[in-house]
Amino acid sequence: MEDLNQIKVFTLQEAEALLPSLSALLIQIKTLRGQIQKLEVEIDLEEMVQEGEDSSRLDARVEDYNSRVAEFYALVDKVHEPGCFLKDADLGLIDFYSMRDGKVVYLCWKLGESRITFWHDVHSGFGSRQPL
């Protein structure tokens, strides 16, 4: 998107054309999220056990954690780049602005769905999805 003050309004076909690349990004995001959560636990345990001992192992884990967090956010930025919104990384939930009956709505898609078959109002969420 060239102008951050403008939103991208997708047709159903435009949004669906992005699904293969978005699916790949979301799988990477979910994998990284799991690795980050595991590292958080390991770092917490290491800090409790260490108590003044050599910190090189802990430092390496923290560096690995920071690297993975940076990679996670870079992938999230790639999801947002075409103008869609990652609403839930755990579910792999993405919304796309679209027009329906003359008003702006979200086309709503979740990782694992083969097509976009739902929409909802911009002021509501996943629980308010309606079939197209």
N, C-alpha and C positions, 0 to 999 in steps of 0.2 A: 504494500500500500504506500503510495507516494505521499499523501497528506494525512498526518495523524488526526486531523480534525474531521476527516471524512470517514464514514464507515463503508465497508464493502457490503453490498447487498447481493446475495447469491441467488441464482436460479437453482432449481433442484439439480439440473444437469451439471452446472458448474461445481456445486458442492460435492456431488457424487464423484466427479472426476478426481477430487482430492483424496478420496477414501483410501486408495492403495498406499499412497505416501504417508497419510496420517496414521494408518494402521501400523506401518513399520515404525514410525516415530513413537507411537504410544506403547508399543511392545518394548522398545528401548527405554522409554521413560519408566514403565512399570518395573523393569528389571533393575534399573538404577535405583529406583525408590526402595526396592527391597534390599539392595546392597547397602544403601545409605542407612537404612533402619538397623541393619545388622551391625554395621560399623559403629553406630551410636551406642548400642548395647556393649559392644566390645570395648569401646573407649571408656565408657562409664565403669565397667568392671576393672579394666586396666588401671584406671585412676584410683579405685578403691584399694586394689591389691598392692600397688606400687609403693606408696608412702615413702618417698625419698630415695628410692632406688634409681638406677640408670633409666633415663626417660627416652632413650633412643627408639625403643619399640613403640612407645606411646606416640612419640613425635611422628614416626612413620605412618602410624594409623591415622593420626589427625591430618597429616598431609594427604593421604589417600582419600579420606573423607572429604576434605575441602575440594580436591580435584573432581570427585564424583558429584558433589553438589553443584560445582560450576558447570559440569557437563549436563547435569539434569536441567538446569535453567537455560542452558544454550539450546537444548532440545525443545523445551517449552516455548522458547522464542521462535523456533522453526515452525512449531504448530501454529503460533499466532501470526506468523509472517503473511500468509495469504489472506488474513482478515477474519479467521474463525477464532473461537474461544475455547480453551480447555477449561471445562467447568469442574471436572473431578478426575484426577490422575489415577486413582484407584479403580474407578469404573471405566476409565477411558471414555469419558463423556465429553462430547464436543457440540457446541452450538454454532450455527451460521445465521447471520441476519438474512432475512428474506422478506418478500412481500406476499401477503395473503389477503384477499378481499380488500385491497387498498390500504392495509395497515402493515407496519413493520412487526414481524414475528421472528421467532427462532426456528430454523429447521434443527431438529435434535437427533443426534446419532451417537450410538454407543459402540465401542470396540466389540467386534464379534457379529454385529449386524451387517448383513451383506449389502444393504441399501439404506437410504434415508427414507423412513416411512412414517415419521412422527414430526410434529411441530408443537410449539407452545408459545403463549404470550411472553413478551420480554419481561414482564413483571412477575412471572411465575417460573416454576422450575420443573425439573424432571418428573416429579409426581403429577404434574398437570399435562403431560404429553397427550396429544390427541392424534389419531391416525390422519394421514394426509388425504 
